[in-house]
Amino acid sequence: MGVFKNIPLAFKFLLDKNVPLKKKIWIILAILYFVSPLDIIADPVLGFGIIDDFVLIAYVLSKLSEDLKLYHNRENKENETQNEENIKKDKIIEDVEYKIVDDDE
């Protein structure tokens, strides 16, 4: 999986209440650097200013790639478990009216 393909997953990771803040701090710092007017390479310099932003984002995403991979796998496992429970619930029939009919009648 490419580094920049992890961006949507990183935002889910960031917004998840179950993920501790110390794991989110790298993403928060990268976002702050990206939106900050202070850069290593100034933005107006021949259009190269955004390169340092993307390099930093790529670095943070690669640094967190293992955590994001584990998070993605855990999330998929939880979804599969929930889907299996929903399927089991769909097969349960409750509150059915019935009448016993004797074949001899």
Buried (B, 14 or more C-beta within 10 A) or exposed (E): EEBEEBEEBBEEBBEEEEBEEEBBEBBEEBBEBBEEEEBEBEEEEEEEBEBBBEEBBBEBBEEBBEBBEEBBEEBEEEEEEEEEEEEEEEEEEEEEEEEEEEEEE
